[in-house]
Amino acid sequence: MIVANSGRMLARAAKNAGFKPLVIDLFADLDTQGCAEDFRQIKSLAEQDLAPAVDYFIECYAVSQVIYGSGFECYPESLYYLNSLLRLLGNHPAVFARQLDKQAFFSTMDQLDIPHPEVVFSAPDCAGDWLLKPMQGQGGVGIKRYHADDSTDNSVYWQRFQAGVPHSVLFLADGEQVQVIGFNSQWSVCLSPTQAFVFSGVINSVELSDAHKALIISWLKQIVPAFELKGLNSLDFIHADDCSYVLEINPRPSASMQLYGQDLLVRHIQSSVGAALVAQYSEIGRLKSPPQTAYQIVYAEQDLTIPEKFKWPDWCVDLPKSGSFIHTGQPICSIIAHQKQSKSVAEQLLTKQQLIISKLERF
């Protein structure tokens, strides 16, 4: 069973690996339905919304194992519920919850002597450039620039703005050892003043020296046992002026997973249950150079309704059903591009985004 805000990526990976995915998510996109053995659409990942779908799959399919994806940052208690009924593949709910405790997370970074932008947990005096960030955030949702007159509560923290290029590194872990899959560059989009840094896309290409990659790997070798991370995870960091700074850990399969090989879901399962990692992937000199691949979310520039029998291009994924109403700033679909050079991938993404928006606007 797969449970996530959007289950398409994991469902596709499961089907490619020879499994029959049973999917619970919020969208029931066309391509999710196409690769799922069965699916249930729910309105949120809260336990009360999740429980009827879980009960259905247990009763009808005797399912016993579950993989979770994005979205539980706002509902960590739902992971404990899933863990009480099924074998949870990935990080234990308590490990996941530790990543949401930002005071404990950044305190651990300090203890490990791993640099990060300055963080505070009460309103700063506004001397300087600060970001207001949700404690239980994902994908950059809810991050904005802080102003002294902003009303706040204990669900947020403040991080000093750090200019630079955002990156991530995708890795497997078994609670002690780490196996790096690849380094990525990321970018965000400003959808509104209160949604100023929303995740937009990722490419498996970085302009980082081997020395800097080795430094990041040395951090991971400390972070993985400190938090007992298992399965596929990603570390977000920002690079500027020849220095890197940790932002957060995503303790579950991230969007960058689909930029790499099709066996990653199997390796996620294996490392979750204690299988030994392949050491060669941990060292910079042996990291494979995959084809340049990028993934980007297309956000609506105005309110729109998906036309009946709309023909989606082959390079689109996360396809909404006909008749779906999409508000300005909400995701329409996602696009994937492949090229030999990262610059041409960026150009291809822009062209494809313009094509899909103009095609929808013609209806």
Helices and strands as residue ranges (DSSP letters): E 2-3, H 8-16, E 22-25, H 30-35, E 38-41, H 47-61, E 65-68, G 72-74, H 76-85, E 87-89, H 93-100, H 102-111, E 119-120, E 130-134, E 144-145, E 156-160, E 165-174, E 178-189, E 198-203, H 210-227, E 230-240, E 243-250, G 255-259, H 264-272, G 279-282, G 284-286, E 292-299, E 304-305, E 316-317, E 325-326, E 331-339, H 342-361
